[in-house]
Amino acid sequence: MKRRVTITLAPGLLKALDRAPGASRSEKIERLLAEALAHKGHRRWVAELKAFYQSDAAKAEREEDAVWQRMYEEAFFQDN
């Protein structure tokens, strides 16, 4: 169930809102807020992923992956 809210916007924001696609101001605001929140979540995920790959834990995992890759290649490409 949706709830009714009242907001106050600066004239420039209201003009921009009115130019945005959508049938009503409510629809436009709801869509813009949903997009902004999704973008914020994505930016946080990217930041966390970047931090992990710059950490010592990621370095250790990359080194372990390299060992496994070498073992795989040696086993797969052996001449029998």
RAKA-V538357 format. One record per residue. N is the residue number from 1. RES is the residue in one letter. PHI is phi in whole degrees, -180 to 180 (999 if undefined). OMEGA is omega in whole degrees, -180 to 180 (none if undefined). D_LAST is the distance of its C-alpha to the last C-alpha in whole Angstrom. Layout:
n/res/phi/omega/d_last
N/RES/PHI/OMEGA/D_LAST
N/RES/PHI/OMEGA/D_LAST
This chain:
n/res/phi/omega/d_last
1/M/999/179/68
2/K/-85/179/69
3/R/-115/179/72
4/R/-86/176/74
5/V/-132/176/74
6/T/-119/178/76
7/I/-128/176/75
8/T/-118/-178/77
9/L/-123/173/75
10/A/-65/-178/76
11/P/-54/179/78
12/G/-65/178/75
13/L/-67/179/72
14/L/-65/177/74
15/K/-63/179/74
16/A/-64/178/70
17/L/-62/-180/70
18/D/-66/178/72
19/R/-82/-178/70
20/A/-68/179/67
21/P/-68/178/66
22/G/145/-176/67
23/A/-79/-177/70
24/S/-142/176/72
25/R/-62/179/72
26/S/-60/179/70
27/E/-62/-180/67
28/K/-63/-179/67
29/I/-64/180/67
30/E/-61/180/65
31/R/-66/-179/62
32/L/-64/177/62
33/L/-66/179/62
34/A/-61/179/59
35/E/-64/-179/57
36/A/-64/180/58
37/L/-67/178/57
38/A/-65/179/54
39/H/-65/179/53
40/K/-63/178/54
41/G/-63/179/52
42/H/-65/179/49
43/R/-62/179/50
44/R/-65/178/50
45/W/-61/179/47
46/V/-62/180/45
47/A/-63/179/47
48/E/-66/179/46
49/L/-64/179/42
50/K/-63/179/43
51/A/-62/179/44
52/F/-62/-177/41
53/Y/-69/175/39
54/Q/-94/-176/41
55/S/-86/177/41
56/D/-66/179/39
57/A/-62/179/38
58/A/-67/179/36
59/K/-62/179/35
60/A/-62/179/33
61/E/-66/179/31
62/R/-64/178/30
63/E/-66/178/29
64/E/-64/177/27
65/D/-59/-180/26
66/A/-64/178/24
67/V/-63/179/22
68/W/-61/180/21
69/Q/-62/179/20
70/R/-64/179/18
71/M/-63/179/16
72/Y/-62/-179/15
73/E/-62/179/14
74/E/-65/-179/12
75/A/-72/-175/11
76/F/-76/-174/10
77/F/-101/177/9
78/Q/-66/174/6
79/D/-87/179/4
80/N/-107/none/0
